[in-house]
Amino acid sequence: MQDLPAPPAASTDVDHPSADAPPPEPRAPLGRILALDAVRGLAVLGILVMNVVEFGLPIRAYENPAAAGGSSGADLATWLVQQTLFDGKMRALFSMLFGAGLVLLGEREERTGRSGADLLLRRCLWLVPFGIAHRFLLQWTGDILYIYGLIGLIAIAFRRARPARQIVLGVLFLSAFVPIEAWRYHQAAELRADAIAAEQLIAAGEEVPAPLREARTRWDRRTAPPDPEALRPEIEALRGSYATVFAYRWDYHHAFQSGYVYSYFVWDVLGTMLVGMGLLRLRFFHGAWSTRAYVAVLAAAALAAGAAFLLARAWAATQWSAGALELRAVRGATYPHTRLLVGLGWAAALLLVLRAGALRRVTGALAAVGRLAFTNYVLQTVCCTLLFFGYGLGWYGSLSRAELMVVWLAVSLVQVAFSLLWLRCFPIGPLEWAWRRLVAR
């Protein structure tokens, strides 16, 4: 791999064919941006650090290590590292890169005199059935393809805005979580106050009104420590046959691809996509900024990571209590911006490595994974479901959080090896090629 070159001419920024031309066969030559591929590869492998927890442990354990997976020693240290450097950070980076891709594709199409919006709309629309199949057929509860397809339809409308406006709008969308978390805190604080009032009436030997009794019951249920026995039905179902897994997760899948999209992801994903659009047009992801500018991004990311670490330590000190309302409100309101900054810090660090020409085998491997990002994202699901679910090896719920990192390493090495071998024969991945075939007129 050569040292990071000057940013390529606009005509080589995109590796996608014209919407009117027949889609190329997999051996067709393609132009690439090395830096963009490497950052995308980092995001693909990095996102599995958190996703492997959701693959291998009950849903509640994703954030709360007291629920399953271990909450002391190496498992606690793993959780702290995940919360500080990975949780949501790689997804933010992945979303920014998707937004960047919308800009690149649209600009390339329009340079040929065609409608960039037409191509982008068809690409996003085809992601929706891909995402449905990924979630319901391959059983990945954390699918983002469906969400990217839907939210991408909105993001397309902003692709021609000025870079500064795209970034400001993106940050404002992420800031929607401040009033959202304030409202959630208000509701939970009212519940806590009612539960306390019920306790006081009970202590005084007085009659407790029905609404207060109900509030006390709900609060006790909310703050009760995790019960390992309550997780047993989920563990047994996921260790069952494919039909058992499919039936058990049916309702969850529907809830995630409906209400959760417009209550959470419309702000989260649209915000990060817009920031990615603006940074792409400012050539951040090309590695074209000055070293001083990337170091400044790294410094901001370090501060954000420090804040995330302190909040994680504080929450761990409460034994991950859902009753720590003030702490959870602060974490929820700051989470979108800290994860955005840490995600950019990862990108800045890698771009500096590319600029220095260091770790060329590593950056080359990341670029290979990034070229097959779609394929590798789904390959992660295939590998992990076969390892953890009952129609595979059935390891679900049996490994600790720290042990899951060994699985992450193994699956990452599989993806690197697959990407390097595939690219010796073909310039694009199989799912990338299929996507093009479907999008082509």
N, C-alpha and C positions, 0 to 999 in steps of 0.2 A: 504494500500500500504506500502510495506517495504522500508527501506532506500535503496538508490541506491547500488546494489551489485557490486562486482567485475565484470569486463567485462566477459560475458559468453564465453564458449569455441566456437571455430569456427563452430562446427557442429550445434549450435543453433542460429547462426546469421541470418538465413534466414527462412522465413516461407513458402517458395514456394516449390512445389513438383518437383520431377524429371520430365523432359520433356517426358521421356519414360513411366513413371508410369501413371496409370489412375488418373485423377484429383480427389481429395478427395471430398466426400460429405461435406456440410457445417458444420457438427458436428465433423469433424476430428480434433484431437488435434494438436496444432501448437506451435512451439517455437517462442518467441518474444524477442526483445531488448527493455526494458522499455523506456530507454532514447530516442532511435530513434523514437519510437511511439509517445512519448510526444512532441518532437520537431516537428514531422510531423503534429500532431494535432494543435499545435500552428500556424504553417504555414497555415493550411487549414482555421482556423477561422480568422487569421489575414489578409489573402488575401481578405476576404470579406469586410474588412473596406474600401478598395478602389473599389472593384467590385460593391458594392451596389450603389455607385455613378453612375457608368456606367449603371447599371440596371434601376435606378430611374430618371436620368436626361439626357438631350440631350448630345450627345457625346462631344461637345465643353466644357461643364461644368466640365469635368473630371479634367482638369488642370486649367481652367480659371473660378473662381467663379463669375466673373463679367458677364459671359454668362448666368448663371442660378444657382439657388440654394442659392443665398445670398452671399454677399461679405463684411459683417460687423458683429460686435457683435459675437454671438456664432458661426455663420456660418464661419466667418473669422478665429476664433480660431480653429474651427474644421479643416479647410483647412490647417492651419499652422501645426497642430499636424499630419495630414495625410502626408503632404509633408516631415516632419521631420522624422517620425518614421515608416511610412507604405508604402508610394508610391514606388513601385518596390522592397521594402525591403523584403516583405513576398514572392513575386514571386522569388526573388533571393534565398531565403532560400528553397522554394519549389523545385527550379531547382537543387540546390545543393543536396538535398535529393534524387531526381530522379537519379542523377549521382551516388550517394552513393549506391542506390539500384542496379544499373547495376553491380557494383563491387561485391556486396554481392551475387547476383544471379549467376553471372558468376563463382565466386570462389566455390560456393556450388556445382554447376553442374559439375565442373571439378574435384572436390574431389571424385565424383562417377565414374570418368573415361569417362564422356560424354563431348560433346562439349558445353562449356558455350556460345560461340558465336551463336550457332544455336538457343538456347532457347531465348537469348536476341534479336536476329534479329526478331524472330517470335512475341515476345511480343511487340516490337516497331512497327512492321508492322500492328499489330492489333489495336494499338492506333490510327492509321490514320483514319480508318472508324469510330471509336468511336468519334474522334474529328469532323469529317465531320457531323455526326449525331447530335452531341452536338451543333454545330454552326448553321447548317441549319434547323434542325428539332426542337430543343429546343430554338433556337434563342438567343444564348449567344455570343455576339460580341467579348468577350475576351477569347474565348476558347484557352487552352494551350495543350490539349491532342494531337491534330493534329501536333502541332509544336514539342512537346516532341517526338512523334513517328518518325518524319522525322529527327530531329537533333540527337535523340538518336542513329539512325543508324550510324552517324558519330562518336559519342562519344564512341561507343563500341570499335572502333579501338584503343582507347587510354587507355583502362581499365587496361592493364598490365604494363603500364609505371610506373616508380618510382613515389612515392607520390610527391616528390619535383618537378619533371618534370611536373606532372599533374597540380599542383598548378601554376607553372610559366607559362605554356601554357595557362591555364585558364585566368590568369591576362593579358597575352598578347592579347588574343582574345578580352577581355573587353577593352583593350587599343586601339583597332581599332576605337573606337568612337572618339578618339582625332583627327586623320586626317579627319574622316568623318565630325565632327563638324567644323573643320577648313575650309573644302571645302564649307560646307553650309554657314558659316559666310562670306566667300569670295564672294559667289554668291549673298547673301542678301546685303552685303556692296556695291557691284557693282550696284545693283538695287537702293539702297538708293542714291548713288552718282549720278546716272542718273536722279533720281527724283528731286534731289536738283538742278542739272544743268537745268532741265526743268523749275523749279520755277524761277531760276535766269533769264532765257531768257524771260519768261513771264513778270517778273517785269521790264525788260529792254525794253519791247515792241517789241522784236525780234521774228522772225519765229522759231518755235520749231520743230525740225526734228521728223518724225514719231516714230523712236525708242525711243526717249526721252519722247514723249507724252504717248506712251504705258507704259514705265517704271513708269511714274508718276501715271498713272491710277492703275497699279499693286501695287505700293507702298501705295497709298491711300487706296486701297481695303485691303491690308495687315494690315495696322495700324488703320483702322476704328474700333471704339468701337463696341462691340457686339450689334446686333439689335434683340430685343426680337421677333419681327415679323418674322424675318428670321428663327426662330426656330419653328414657329407654324406648318409648314407642318410635321416636324418630330414628334412633340408632338401628333398631330392629328392622324398620321399614327400608332404610337405605342399604342394609345388608341383605335385603331380599332380592327377588327376581326383578327383571326390568319392568314387568307389569306392576309389581308392588311399588316400585319407586315412582313410576309414572302416575299411579293413582294417588299416592301419598302427597305428591308435590303439585297436583293439578290446581288446587285452589290457590296455593301460594304463587304459582306462576301467573295466574290470571290477575291476582291483586297487584303483583309487581309491575306487570305490563299495562296497568290501567291507572288506578289512583295514585300510585307512587310516582308515575311519570310526571303528572301535572302538579303534584304537591311538592316535589323535590327536584327531579332531574331537569325540568324545563328551565329552572334557574341555574342549576349547577352546570349542566352540559352546555347550554347556550352561552352562559357567561364565559366559560373556558374556551369554547370554540371561537368566540369573537376576539378574545385576547390573542389566540393563536393566529387569527387572520391578520390582526394588526402587526404582530411581531414578525410574521412572515414577510409582509410588505415592507417592513423596516429592515429585513434581511438578518434578523437575529438567528434564525435557524440555518442560515447559510454559513455561519461562522464568519460573517463579514464585519462584525463589530470590533472595536479596539479591545486589546487585552484588558485595559483599565475598566472598560465598560462591563466585560464579563466578570471581572473580579468584583466589581460593585454588586452585580447580581448575586454572586456567591456570598458576599457579605450579608446582603438582605436575606438570603435563604438561610444562612447560619442563624440569624436572629429569629427568624420564623421557626426554625427547627428547635431552637432553644426554648421558645415559648411553648411549642407543642410538647417538648419533653417535660417541662415543669408542670404543665396541666396534666399530663399522663401520670407523673409521679404523685401529684396531689390526689388524683382520682384513685390511684392504687392505694393510697393511704386510707381512703374511706372504705377499702375492700370492695371497690367498684359499686358502691351503693347508688341505687336509683333515687335515693332520697337526698343526695347531695345536689339540690336543685340549682343553687347559685353557681357552683362549679361547672355543672353540666351546661348551664345557660351560657357561661363565658366561653366554654369550649365550643359549643355549637355555633355561636355567633362569630367566632374568630376562625373556625375551621376552614371555611372556603378560601380565605385569603392566605392563611399559613400554608395550606396545601398547594396553592397556586405558586407561591414564592419558592417553596422547597422543590416543587417540580421543575421550575425554571432554573433553580440552582443545580439540579442534576444535569440539565441540558447544558448549562454554562460550563460546568466542570468537564463534560465530555468534549465540548467544542474547543476548550483550551487544550485538552490532550491531543485532539486532532490537529490543532494549530501547531503544536510543538512537534508533531510527527512521532509521538511516543506511543508505546503499547500497540503497535500496528496490527499484531495478530488479534488482539482483543477488539480493537475498533473495526477491523475487517470482519470479524465474526458477528459483531453487533450489526454492521451494515448488511450482512447477508440475512440475518434474522429480520431486519427492518424491511428488506425488499419483499419478504414473504410474510408481512405482518398479519394479513387476513388469515392466511393458511395457518400460521403459527398460533394465532389466537385460538382457533378452533382445534388445532392439534393439542394444545394444552388440555382442553376439555376431554378429548378422546383419551389421552394418557391418564389423566387424573380420575375420570369416572371408571376406567378399567382397573385402576389400582384400588379405589376406595369402595365402589359400590358392589352389591351382592352378585351382579352378573359378571363381575371381574374377580379380583382377589379378595374383596370384602374387608378392606382395612378400615372402613369408616368408623370413627370414634375410638380407634385403638392406639393411635400415635399421639405423643405429646406435641405441644407447639414447637419445641426445639427440634424434635425428630422430623416434623413436617418440613423443616428447612433442608433436610437431606433429600427429601422427595423433590423439593423445589430445584435443588442443584442437579439432580439426576434428570428431571424433565427438561431443564434448561439446556443441559448438554445434548440431550436428544434433539432438541430444536436446532441447536447450533450445527450439529452434525448433519441433520436432515437438510438444513438450508444450504450449507456449503456443498453437499453432494448434489442436491437438486439443481443448483445454479451452475454446476459444471455442464449440465445438459440443456437447461432452459433458463431464459432470462426473467421469467415471472413464475409465481407459484400457481398451483392448480386451481385454488379458489379465486385468486386474482384473475386468472384467465377465464374461468367460468363466469365471473362477474361481468367482465368485458363482453363476453358473448351475449349475455342476457341484455345488457344495456344497449348494445349496438342496434341501430335501426334495421 
